[in-house]
Amino acid sequence: MLRYIVRRVLFLIPVLLGVAFCVFTLLYLTPGDPARMVLGDLATEEAVQEFRNREGLNDPFLVQFGNYVWKAVTKGDIGRSYVTKRLVAQEVWSAFPATLKLSALAMVIAILVGLPCGILSAIKQYSLFDTVTMIFAMIGLSMPVFWLGLLLILLFSVHLRWLPSSGFGTFKAMILPAVSLSAQAISMVTRMTRSSMLEVIRADYIRTARSKGQKESVVIWVHALHNALIPVVTLCGLQFGHLLAGAILTESIFAIPGVGRLMVTSIMQRDYPMVQGGVLFIAIAFSIVNLLVDLVYAYIDPRIKAQYK
């Protein structure tokens, strides 16, 4: 088991390097001069060149990337914001709790709603409940997050005046953004649970358990669900990572001071170190979540344990 954990941790190193390189390359190729964006159009050419020399923007691409990785690994320094002059790590770390809280709440909603709906749809295959559930799941997958967020604001904040349209300081303020962000995850969990349960309940050992006189509830919730959850756990981990990254639009719509909103503002201001730090932070969080999912996967699937004994 220790070999499995070490191997998964080592896999994170090339993943994070690849993410950092891709983001660095895209920002490097993006049109526009960050020095001009920060100093303004009225800045003199001498001031612009001084800024570029100080920030290392005149260095070749590979030199810039190498310096960035070296400082990040040796000093934990992923840059300083062009706009606020604060360390990027401090800015991102202060905004990350709001993003994490939003994504975690959306994931909890997705599991609490999607898992039971998927199980019941599999048990009652081709019934009215199954048909209605699959229709709503398809709608949830098809509807963009930002559009659903605007509809929820229009209904519950503007017309009914039940919930606030912005902020994230109270539980009432969390409901609309969490529901908006969780819609696609609910649909994915529902469909995956239904598909996995349908495959498992047709297996021979389920037929054997029924022939031994086991109660149907025991057959479904003990024998079938345990094996059906294996792909669902993997999906939940991937979805949580997508929620962390997908919170950008939700945070912008509901004015939540998270990493997503910070990145949108930084992109518009050409604050490259902040954008790089935000993406790298989300990639690290995504990788850690996937590592935890792999560990849970190894716990619930004995075949993984057997490979590393």
URRABEL-V645238 format. One line per field, one symbol per residue. phi: phi as a letter, one per 30 degrees, with the letter a starting at -180 (. if undefined). burial: + if it has 24 or more other C-alpha atoms within 12 Angstrom, else -. A space follows every 10 residues. Layout:
BEGIN
phi=???
burial=???
END
This chain:
BEGIN
phi=.ddddddddd dddddddddd dddddddddd djcddddddj dddddddddd dddddiddde eddddddddd ddddciccjb ddcdiddded ddddcdeddd dddddddddd ddcddddddd dddceidddd dddddddddd dddddddddd ddddddcddd hdbdcajadb dddddddddd ddeddedddd dddddddddd dcdddddddd ddjddddddd dcdddeddde dddddddddd dddddddedd dddchcdcdd ddddddddch deeddddddd dddddedddd dddddddddd cddddddcd
burial=---++--+-- -----++-++ +-++--++-- --+++++++- -------+-- +---+-+--- ---++--++- -+-----+++ +++----++- +++-++++++ ++++++++++ +-++++++++ +++------+ --++-++--+ +---++-+++ -++------- --++++++-- --++++++++ ++++++++++ ++++++++-+ +----+---- --------++ +-++++++++ ++++++++++ ++++++++++ ++++++++++ +++++++-++ ++++++++++ ++++++++++ ++++++++-- ---------
END
